[in-house]
Structures are given as C-alpha cells and as structure tokens.
Amino acid sequence: MRILHFSVPRHTVHAYRISVENRYRNRCWQSPMDKRESALRKIQRIATASFKNAVRLHEDAILLFKNDRIPSALQMSALSIEEIGKYFMFEDVWWHNRTEGVWSIEDMQQFLRGGYSHTSKQRWFAGHVDSPFVSKQLIRILETGELENIKQKATYVGMPRKGRNINFDKRLISPKQTSRRLAADFITMVNDYIIELAVGIRKGYYGLDIPEIEDWLAEPETERHFLELWPLMRKTTKKRLESVRDYDDIER
C-alpha cells in the first residue's frame, strides 16, 4: 500500500487555526439572555427526564412488590414520588418564565435548591396530589417529612438514636419490618395519580406545561398500561374516573 503525503501552505494552516479559535471564542461567550435561555432549555429537559425516571422507578416498585421484595418496593415508590415532585418543581420554573416574567439565573438557582432535598420534593408531590387524589393520612406523611424516615428504615439496618448517640436500649431496626400494606398504599397512590392525570389530560380536565409529558399521558395506551400493571385502585379514584370518562376526548 502506497501512502500519499500532501503538503499544505503555512498561511492556510494559520488561517484555519484562527478560524477554529474564533469559533471556540464565540461558543464560550454568551449574553446574559443567551445563558438564561440555555438554562431554561436544560430545566425543561430535566423536568421531562425526571417524570420519565419517576415512571421507571414506579414500575420497578411494582415488580419488586410482586416478587415479595417489600422494603425495596417501598423505597422505589418513595423515590418515584420524589422524582414526580422534582418534575413539578422544574415545571414551575419553566411555566413562570414563559408566562409571567423573566427570572435571572440566580433566581432559578435559589428556587431549585429544593431539588436536592428529599423532603422538599416529597412536599412538592403532596402539593399536586392533595385531596381528593390521595388519602389524608398519606398526605400527612408526605408533608411532615415522615416518608423520609420510612424510606430510611426500609433501606438500612440500624438502631434508634438518642441525641447523637445510639440508643442500645431500643430494638434493632431492620428493613424486614417494612409494612406490606404501607408499601402497597404508596404504590397505589402513585399509580392512581398517573392514571387519573392521564385520563384528565385526555378529557381536557388537567394540563401540564411540558408538552412531551402531557402528550405521552394523553395517549390511551398510557392509561391501559398502568391499569394492567397495578389493578389495585382506591374507591374514590374509581368513582372520579367513572364520571370523567363520560366526556369525549379533546382533539390534540
């Protein structure tokens, strides 16, 4: 095989180097408005990815529950609740900046710090599934931060603490003690919410501000999927769905 060697004039190489440097400089420099729009696009992507991840975690929780892995099922359900809460947190920033005004990057940063707090995300979920969607008992668990304690007990073996010290007078805490009924209640809560949101969007009762998630929920297959995956449903949810299904689907 013969190798061909090409010579390039030095001035051509120099001009090419300048061109590359200019393109790099242009990419690095952004006006405040460009940076803000870039941040908003990422916020939209994070919201979309968070909801999709919540669905994955919810489906994992159901699979684990059906295989009698109750502590892990409850843990996954709690994580799916947090991811839905994070979706609404990021969706809120997206909506405010598209309808009511302009937030600075600093405003967004301050608002979204709660995305790193488990209890904050749980409260955001509670704020969007409040009665009549969810029982008052579960809402109280979400709003008070008790879910975080439940999740930790379903994950780790340990001992109760007394101040900063271990309380050896108490009994050992083990994930094996996780309540099967409570795990089922959380899974049902998430499943009912997804189904009711899906039906409500399809009928024009509810709406989301992230089009990709709203369009996916509006598909009839989405409702059927979760009905088959977890047939258990609260009586109040069934009653509301029966009345909503009487209306025609809106055109999309």
C-alpha positions in Angstrom: 0.0 0.0 0.0 1.4 3.4 -1.0 1.0 6.3 1.4 0.5 9.7 -0.2 1.8 12.8 1.5 0.2 16.2 0.9 1.8 19.5 1.7 -0.4 22.4 3.0 0.8 26.0 2.7 1.7 27.5 6.0 -0.6 30.5 5.5 -3.5 28.1 5.1 -2.7 26.3 8.3 -2.5 29.7 10.1 -5.9 30.8 8.7 -7.5 27.5 9.8 -6.1 27.9 13.3 -7.6 31.4 13.6 -10.9 30.2 12.3 -11.1 27.4 15.0 -10.1 29.9 17.7 -12.9 32.3 16.7 -15.5 29.5 16.7 -14.4 28.5 20.2 -14.5 32.0 21.4 -18.0 32.6 20.0 -19.2 29.4 21.7 -17.7 30.4 25.1 -19.2 34.0 25.0 -22.9 34.2 25.7 -25.0 37.2 26.6 -27.0 37.0 29.9 -30.1 36.4 27.8 -28.5 33.5 25.9 -27.4 31.9 29.2 -30.9 32.3 30.6 -32.5 30.6 27.6 -29.9 27.9 27.7 -30.7 27.3 31.4 -34.4 27.2 30.7 -33.9 24.6 27.9 -32.0 22.4 30.4 -34.7 22.9 33.0 -37.3 21.7 30.5 -35.1 18.6 29.8 -34.6 17.9 33.5 -38.3 18.1 34.1 -39.0 15.7 31.2 -36.3 13.3 32.3 -37.5 13.4 35.9 -41.0 12.4 35.1 -39.8 9.6 32.8 -37.5 8.4 35.6 -40.4 8.5 38.1 -42.3 6.2 35.8 -39.4 3.8 35.7 -39.0 3.8 39.4 -42.7 3.3 39.9 -42.7 0.3 37.5 -39.7 -1.1 39.4 -41.6 -0.7 42.7 -44.5 -2.8 41.3 -42.2 -5.5 40.0 -40.4 -5.7 43.4 -43.7 -5.8 45.3 -45.0 -8.7 43.1 -41.8 -10.6 43.9 -42.2 -10.1 47.6 -39.3 -7.6 47.9 -41.4 -5.3 50.1 -38.7 -3.0 51.6 -37.2 -2.3 48.2 -40.6 -1.8 46.6 -41.4 0.9 49.2 -38.0 2.5 48.7 -38.5 2.7 44.9 -42.0 4.0 45.3 -40.7 6.8 47.6 -38.1 7.7 45.0 -40.7 7.8 42.3 -42.7 10.2 44.5 -39.6 12.4 44.8 -39.0 12.4 41.1 -42.6 13.5 40.3 -42.1 16.2 42.9 -38.9 17.3 41.2 -40.8 17.4 37.9 -43.3 19.8 39.2 -40.6 21.9 40.8 -38.8 22.4 37.5 -42.0 22.7 35.5 -43.0 25.6 37.8 -39.8 27.5 36.8 -40.4 26.8 33.2 -44.0 28.0 33.4 -43.3 31.2 35.3 -40.6 32.2 32.8 -42.8 31.5 29.8 -45.9 33.3 31.1 -45.3 35.8 33.9 -41.9 37.3 33.6 -38.1 36.9 33.4 -36.1 35.2 36.2 -32.4 35.6 36.4 -30.1 32.6 36.7 -29.7 33.4 40.4 -33.5 33.4 40.8 -33.6 30.0 39.2 -30.7 28.7 41.3 -32.4 29.8 44.5 -35.7 28.3 43.7 -34.4 25.0 42.5 -32.1 24.3 45.5 -35.0 22.3 46.9 -34.4 19.8 44.2 -31.6 18.4 46.3 -33.8 17.9 49.4 -35.8 14.7 49.6 -38.4 16.1 51.9 -38.9 19.2 49.7 -39.6 17.0 46.7 -42.0 14.9 48.7 -43.9 18.1 49.7 -44.0 19.2 46.1 -45.6 15.9 45.2 -48.1 16.3 48.1 -49.0 19.8 46.8 -50.1 18.4 43.4 -51.9 15.3 44.6 -53.8 16.8 47.6 -57.3 15.6 48.4 -59.3 14.2 46.7 -56.4 12.5 44.9 -54.8 11.0 48.0 -55.9 10.0 51.5 -55.3 12.5 54.3 -53.0 10.0 56.1 -50.6 9.7 53.1 -50.7 13.5 52.6 -49.7 14.0 56.2 -46.8 11.5 55.8 -45.6 13.5 52.8 -46.0 17.0 54.2 -44.4 16.2 57.6 -41.3 14.5 56.1 -42.2 11.2 57.7 -41.8 9.5 54.3 -38.1 10.1 54.6 -37.9 8.2 57.9 -40.0 5.4 56.4 -37.7 5.2 53.4 -34.6 5.1 55.5 -36.0 2.3 57.7 -36.9 0.3 54.5 -33.3 0.7 53.3 -30.9 0.3 56.3 -30.4 -1.9 59.3 -29.7 0.2 62.4 -30.6 1.3 65.9 -32.6 4.3 67.1 -30.6 7.3 68.2 -30.8 9.3 71.4 -29.3 12.7 70.5 -26.1 11.9 68.7 -25.7 8.5 70.3 -27.0 5.1 69.5 -29.8 4.1 71.9 -28.9 0.5 72.8 -32.0 0.2 75.0 -34.2 0.1 71.9 -34.8 -2.8 69.5 -32.9 -3.2 66.2 -34.5 -1.6 63.2 -34.5 -3.8 60.0 -36.0 -3.3 56.5 -37.7 -6.7 57.1 -40.1 -4.8 59.4 -41.4 -2.8 56.4 -45.2 -2.7 56.3 -46.5 -4.6 53.2 -49.7 -2.6 53.4 -47.9 0.8 53.5 -45.8 -0.2 50.5 -49.0 -1.1 48.6 -50.6 2.2 49.7 -47.7 4.3 48.3 -47.6 2.3 45.0 -51.4 2.7 44.7 -51.2 6.4 45.3 -48.6 6.9 42.5 -50.5 4.6 40.1 -53.8 6.3 40.8 -52.3 9.7 40.3 -50.7 8.8 36.9 -53.9 7.2 35.7 -56.2 10.0 36.8 -53.8 12.6 35.4 -53.7 10.7 32.1 -57.5 10.5 31.8 -57.9 14.1 32.9 -55.5 15.4 30.3 -57.1 13.3 27.6 -60.5 14.7 28.5 -59.3 18.3 28.9 -59.6 18.5 32.7 -55.9 18.8 33.5 -52.9 20.1 31.7 -49.1 20.0 32.1 -46.7 22.6 30.8 -44.1 20.2 29.4 -45.6 19.1 26.0 -43.7 15.8 25.8 -45.0 14.5 29.1 -48.6 15.8 28.5 -48.8 14.2 25.1 -47.5 10.9 26.4 -50.0 10.9 29.3 -52.8 11.7 26.8 -52.3 8.5 24.9 -55.0 5.9 25.8 -52.2 3.2 25.9 -50.7 5.0 28.9 -53.8 4.5 31.0 -54.2 0.9 29.9 -50.6 0.2 30.7 -50.9 1.3 34.3 -54.3 -0.3 34.8 -52.9 -3.7 33.8 -49.6 -3.2 35.7 -51.3 -2.4 39.1 -55.1 -3.2 39.1 -55.5 -2.1 42.7 -57.2 1.3 42.9 -58.8 3.4 45.6 -62.6 3.6 45.5 -62.6 7.3 45.4 -60.3 7.2 42.3 -62.6 4.7 40.6 -65.6 6.9 41.3 -64.0 10.1 39.9 -62.7 8.2 36.8 -66.2 6.9 36.0 -67.6 10.4 35.9 -64.7 11.8 33.8 -64.7 9.0 31.2 -68.3 10.0 30.2 -66.8 13.0 28.4 -65.3 12.9 24.9 -61.5 13.1 24.4 -60.3 16.5 23.3 -58.6 17.0 19.9 -54.8 17.2 20.2 
